[in-house]
Amino acid sequence: MTPRYHDVEYHVHLAVAAESCFLLRSSSAGDTVVGQYRVGGEGRFIVGDGRPTTLIYSTGRFRPISVISPYSNSGQTGGTLIEPRSYPRPEQFPSPGWHFSYAPLDNVWRIQAFLEEDDVHCRGLLLEYEGGGQRALGQCRLLVDRTKTYNRASKIAFTNVLRLPADSEIDLEATKVAFDDEVPEGGDGWLSFGITGTLWFWFREEETRLEMSKSADPESTTTEE
């Protein structure tokens, strides 16, 4: 997910033991969690009580960033702790090592599909919204992968398949995606939907899986049209 920092309305630091992450609430892209998020984790505290104007962080050669904080003219402390709005909580992941991303399709006007080297399977999707926000699903490697752009698409279809890459000894999961006139008539596991609902995109380095939630409840998924 790719929020623009000048759109950020709220900035919360969520710290859990040795792990930490940031919840960015923006006017254009909604909520974005940067890092590993755990629901209801201990050690949460607000580092920005208003719209942040400056991001302060430490730098060091060959060392990780040890300090990061936003600065807001309206103050730095106080306020009420917040949770991400309607943040999906999958009961289980496909298997260890998978990452999860999601994005609503309502009010999307442009979609960029990032393709793998075979130009057939989808590596990620970048959604652009009417209000100017963007959300990324999967791996969207700008200026690296070939892309196909769809403006104001009215229909999306996808199929999750197994493939055997030349350098692999086992089948890997992959996803094919199509829009509008490219949507197949059926067969081969293709599922077709209007541009509404929420997409769930599971991914890791060499595998992808796409699901559609037609309900406002992000925990409700469907595998049939």
C-alpha positions as CSV (number, residue, x, y, z in Angstrom):
1,M,0.0,0.0,0.0
2,T,1.4,3.4,-0.9
3,P,0.1,6.4,1.0
4,R,1.6,9.8,0.3
5,Y,3.0,11.1,3.6
6,H,1.6,14.6,3.1
7,D,-1.9,13.1,3.2
8,V,-1.4,11.4,6.5
9,E,-3.9,12.6,9.1
10,Y,-2.9,10.4,12.1
11,H,0.3,8.5,13.0
12,V,0.4,5.8,15.7
13,H,3.3,3.7,16.8
14,L,2.3,0.2,17.7
15,A,5.2,-1.6,19.5
16,V,5.1,-5.3,20.3
17,A,8.1,-6.7,22.2
18,A,11.1,-6.4,19.8
19,E,8.8,-5.7,16.8
20,S,7.2,-2.4,15.9
21,C,5.0,-1.0,13.2
22,F,3.3,2.2,12.3
23,L,-0.4,2.9,11.5
24,L,-0.8,5.7,9.0
25,R,-4.3,7.1,8.6
26,S,-4.5,9.2,5.4
27,S,-7.3,11.2,3.8
28,S,-6.8,9.6,0.3
29,A,-5.8,5.9,1.0
30,G,-7.3,5.1,4.3
31,D,-5.4,3.1,6.9
32,T,-2.0,1.6,6.1
33,V,0.1,-0.5,8.5
34,V,3.9,-0.4,7.9
35,G,5.6,-3.4,9.5
36,Q,4.2,-6.4,11.4
37,Y,0.8,-5.7,13.0
38,R,-0.8,-7.7,15.8
39,V,-4.3,-6.9,16.9
40,G,-4.5,-5.5,20.4
41,G,-0.7,-5.6,20.9
42,E,0.8,-4.2,24.1
43,G,3.0,-1.2,24.2
44,R,1.0,1.0,21.8
45,F,1.5,4.7,22.0
46,I,0.6,7.8,20.0
47,V,3.5,9.7,18.4
48,G,1.5,12.2,16.5
49,D,-1.8,13.7,17.8
50,G,-2.6,15.7,14.7
51,R,-1.7,15.9,11.0
52,P,2.1,15.3,10.9
53,T,4.2,17.9,9.0
54,T,7.7,16.3,9.2
55,L,9.1,12.8,9.5
56,I,12.2,12.6,11.7
57,Y,14.4,9.5,11.6
58,S,18.0,8.5,12.3
59,T,20.5,7.4,9.6
60,G,23.7,5.5,9.8
61,R,25.8,3.6,7.4
62,F,25.5,-0.2,7.8
63,R,23.0,0.3,10.7
64,P,19.3,0.1,10.9
65,I,17.1,3.1,11.7
66,S,16.9,3.3,15.5
67,V,14.7,6.4,15.8
68,I,11.6,7.4,13.8
69,S,8.9,9.8,14.7
70,P,6.5,12.3,13.0
71,Y,6.3,15.9,14.1
72,S,3.1,17.8,14.3
73,N,2.6,21.5,15.0
74,S,-0.5,20.6,17.0
75,G,1.3,18.6,19.6
76,Q,3.0,15.3,20.1
77,T,1.2,13.5,22.9
78,G,-2.3,12.7,24.1
79,G,-5.3,11.5,22.2
80,T,-7.0,8.2,22.0
81,L,-5.4,5.0,20.7
82,I,-6.9,3.7,17.5
83,E,-7.1,0.4,15.7
84,P,-7.1,0.1,11.9
85,R,-10.5,0.6,10.4
86,S,-12.0,-2.8,9.4
87,Y,-8.6,-4.4,9.3
88,P,-9.0,-8.0,8.0
89,R,-8.0,-10.8,10.5
90,P,-7.6,-14.0,8.5
91,E,-8.0,-17.1,10.6
92,Q,-5.2,-18.8,8.9
93,F,-2.6,-18.2,6.2
94,P,-2.0,-20.6,3.3
95,S,1.2,-21.8,4.9
96,P,4.1,-20.2,6.9
97,G,5.9,-17.4,5.0
98,W,3.0,-15.9,3.1
99,H,2.1,-12.2,3.3
100,F,-1.4,-10.7,3.2
101,S,-2.6,-7.6,1.5
102,Y,-6.1,-6.3,0.7
103,A,-7.9,-3.4,-0.9
104,P,-11.5,-2.3,-1.7
105,L,-12.5,-2.1,-5.4
106,D,-15.2,0.6,-4.9
107,N,-14.3,4.0,-6.5
108,V,-11.2,2.5,-8.3
109,W,-10.6,4.3,-11.6
110,R,-7.3,2.8,-12.7
111,I,-5.7,-0.6,-12.1
112,Q,-2.1,-1.5,-13.0
113,A,-1.3,-5.2,-13.2
114,F,2.3,-6.1,-12.5
115,L,3.3,-9.3,-14.5
116,E,5.9,-11.9,-14.0
117,E,8.6,-12.6,-16.5
118,D,6.2,-14.9,-18.5
119,D,3.8,-12.0,-19.0
120,V,1.0,-14.3,-18.0
121,H,0.9,-14.5,-14.3
122,C,0.2,-11.6,-12.0
123,R,2.7,-10.5,-9.4
124,G,0.7,-7.6,-8.0
125,L,-2.0,-5.0,-8.5
126,L,-1.8,-1.2,-8.0
127,L,-5.2,0.4,-7.5
128,E,-5.8,4.1,-7.9
129,Y,-8.9,5.7,-6.4
130,E,-11.1,8.7,-7.5
131,G,-9.9,10.7,-4.4
132,G,-6.2,10.3,-5.3
133,G,-5.3,7.4,-3.0
134,Q,-3.4,4.3,-4.0
135,R,-3.3,0.8,-2.6
136,A,-0.9,-2.0,-3.6
137,L,-1.7,-5.7,-3.6
138,G,1.1,-8.2,-3.7
139,Q,4.5,-7.1,-5.2
140,C,4.3,-4.0,-7.3
141,R,7.9,-3.4,-8.5
142,L,7.8,0.0,-10.3
143,L,10.1,0.3,-13.2
144,V,11.1,-3.4,-12.8
145,D,8.2,-5.6,-13.9
146,R,6.1,-5.1,-17.1
147,T,2.7,-3.7,-16.4
148,K,-0.7,-3.5,-18.1
149,T,-3.0,-0.5,-17.3
150,Y,-6.8,-0.6,-17.2
151,N,-8.8,2.6,-16.9
152,R,-12.3,2.5,-15.4
153,A,-12.7,-1.3,-15.7
154,S,-16.2,-2.7,-15.1
155,K,-15.3,-6.4,-14.6
156,I,-12.4,-8.4,-13.1
157,A,-11.7,-12.1,-13.4
158,F,-9.0,-14.3,-12.0
159,T,-8.0,-17.9,-11.6
160,N,-5.5,-19.4,-9.1
161,V,-3.4,-22.1,-10.7
162,L,-0.5,-24.4,-10.1
163,R,2.6,-24.1,-12.3
164,L,6.0,-25.8,-12.4
165,P,8.8,-23.2,-13.0
166,A,12.0,-24.4,-14.8
167,D,14.1,-23.9,-11.7
168,S,11.6,-25.6,-9.3
169,E,11.0,-29.2,-8.4
170,I,7.5,-28.6,-6.9
171,D,4.4,-26.9,-8.2
172,L,3.9,-23.3,-7.1
173,E,0.7,-21.3,-6.8
174,A,0.2,-18.5,-9.3
175,T,-2.6,-16.1,-10.3
176,K,-3.9,-15.0,-13.7
177,V,-6.0,-11.8,-13.9
178,A,-8.1,-10.3,-16.7
179,F,-10.3,-7.2,-17.1
180,D,-13.3,-6.3,-19.3
181,D,-12.9,-7.6,-22.9
182,E,-10.0,-9.9,-21.7
183,V,-12.3,-11.9,-19.3
184,P,-12.7,-15.5,-20.5
185,E,-16.1,-17.0,-21.1
186,G,-15.5,-19.6,-18.4
187,G,-13.6,-22.8,-17.6
188,D,-10.2,-23.3,-16.1
189,G,-11.3,-22.1,-12.8
190,W,-11.9,-18.5,-13.9
191,L,-14.2,-16.4,-11.5
192,S,-15.7,-13.1,-12.7
193,F,-16.9,-10.1,-10.6
194,G,-17.9,-6.5,-11.0
195,I,-15.6,-3.8,-9.7
196,T,-16.9,-3.8,-6.2
197,G,-16.1,-5.6,-2.9
198,T,-12.7,-6.3,-1.5
199,L,-9.7,-8.1,-3.0
200,W,-7.5,-10.3,-0.8
201,F,-4.1,-10.9,-2.2
202,W,-1.8,-13.5,-0.6
203,F,1.8,-13.6,-1.8
204,R,5.4,-14.6,-1.1
205,E,8.5,-14.5,-3.2
206,E,7.4,-16.9,-6.0
207,E,3.8,-17.5,-5.3
208,T,0.4,-15.7,-5.3
209,R,-3.2,-16.3,-4.5
210,L,-6.2,-14.0,-5.0
211,E,-9.6,-14.1,-3.3
212,M,-12.7,-11.9,-3.6
213,S,-14.8,-10.6,-0.7
214,K,-18.2,-9.4,-2.0
215,S,-19.3,-8.4,1.6
216,A,-18.4,-5.2,3.5
217,D,-17.1,-7.6,6.2
218,P,-13.4,-8.2,5.2
219,E,-13.5,-11.6,6.9
220,S,-16.2,-12.8,4.5
221,T,-14.7,-14.3,1.3
222,T,-16.3,-16.1,-1.6
223,T,-14.9,-18.6,-4.1
224,E,-17.9,-18.6,-6.5
225,E,-19.6,-15.9,-8.5
